[in-house]
């Protein structure tokens, strides 16, 4: 079976936006562009999807966030408060790229004044033979209750971290919060070893200082399937 990994080109849109000769908003938006001759038509659809999302974020910076930055600037000047520069930063990380499957996550950091910024993560996993997204249920045998399976592994990992690692802090009643905030879209695939990385947003199950909580679900052929290329 051929590997069929894709070539990745990084694209960047960035600018500083000024008001009264001061930078009130800086943004840097990174998005990928994928190339593989055999599946280029499908990859072009995926490329357009990410390009459109990047330019939609740029439009939001101009039409919404910059306006908010000006309002914050005028308020701060009127009150004698320090002027804070807003910032938007979008980056991505490709976590799986082989056998006609692409998996990646994006992190968007927003600083809009206040004590600290916020980071939000979202992810996609693609079958490049069809240009369709792979969803979490696709990765499990039909008879498996995959949500309970994942929650049990996550809760066990939390228990072990709380018991043996003083560096980890979670909110009280963690199992309830895991059940309430687990998002079946919040995952990406990994290689070496194969598995699913499930994650939660900031403040879902742990304080801000813990960052974005991640939990590795190792590939298990008894419960899971693994996407691969059908073309040879």
Long-range contacts (C-beta under 8 A, 24 or more apart in sequence): 1-99, 1-228, 1-229, 1-232, 2-229, 2-232, 3-98, 3-99, 4-36, 4-38, 4-39, 4-98, 4-99, 4-100, 4-128, 4-229, 4-231, 5-36, 5-97, 5-98, 6-34, 6-35, 6-36, 6-39, 6-43, 6-97, 6-102, 6-128, 7-34, 7-35, 7-36, 8-32, 8-33, 8-34, 8-35, 8-94, 8-97, 9-33, 9-34, 9-35, 11-51, 11-54, 13-54, 13-55, 13-58, 17-61, 17-62, 17-66, 17-69, 19-66, 19-69, 19-70, 19-73, 20-73, 22-73, 22-83, 22-85, 23-85, 24-66, 24-69, 24-70, 24-72, 24-73, 24-83, 24-85, 24-86, 25-61, 25-65, 25-66, 25-69, 25-85, 25-86, 25-87, 25-88, 26-85, 26-86, 26-87, 26-88, 27-57, 27-58, 27-61, 27-65, 27-87, 27-88, 27-89, 28-88, 28-89, 28-90, 29-54, 29-57, 29-58, 29-88, 29-90, 30-54, 30-90, 30-91, 30-92, 31-90, 31-92, 32-92, 32-94, 32-104, 34-102, 34-128, 36-128, 38-231, 39-100, 39-128, 39-129, 42-128, 42-129, 42-130, 42-131, 43-128, 43-131, 45-131, 46-102, 46-126, 46-128, 46-131, 54-90, 57-88, 57-90, 57-108, 61-88, 65-112, 68-112, 69-112, 72-112, 72-113, 84-111, 84-113, 85-111, 86-111, 86-112, 86-113, 87-111, 87-117, 95-188, 95-189, 95-190, 95-191, 95-197, 96-125, 96-188, 96-189, 96-190, 96-191, 98-191, 99-227, 99-228, 99-229, 100-127, 100-128, 100-129, 100-227, 100-228, 100-229, 100-230, 100-231, 101-125, 101-126, 101-127, 101-128, 101-134, 101-189, 101-227, 101-228, 101-229, 102-126, 102-128, 103-134, 103-188, 103-189, 103-190, 104-188, 105-188, 105-199, 107-212, 116-208, 118-202, 119-202, 119-211, 119-212, 120-201, 120-202, 121-186, 121-199, 121-201, 121-212, 122-185, 122-186, 123-185, 123-186, 123-187, 123-188, 123-199, 125-187, 125-188, 125-189, 125-227, 127-227, 129-229, 129-230, 129-231, 134-227, 135-184, 135-185, 136-184, 136-185, 136-187, 136-196, 137-184, 138-225, 138-227, 139-196, 139-224, 139-225, 139-226, 139-227, 140-223, 140-224, 140-225, 141-223, 141-224, 141-225, 144-223, 144-224, 146-223, 147-182, 147-184, 149-223, 150-182, 150-196, 150-198, 150-217, 151-175, 151-178, 151-179, 151-182, 153-215, 153-217, 154-178, 154-182, 154-198, 154-215, 157-215, 157-216, 158-205, 168-206, 168-210, 169-206, 169-207, 169-209, 169-210, 170-205, 170-206, 170-210, 170-213, 171-205, 171-206, 171-207, 174-205, 177-204, 177-205, 178-205, 181-205, 189-227, 190-216, 193-218, 193-219, 194-218, 194-219, 194-226, 195-219
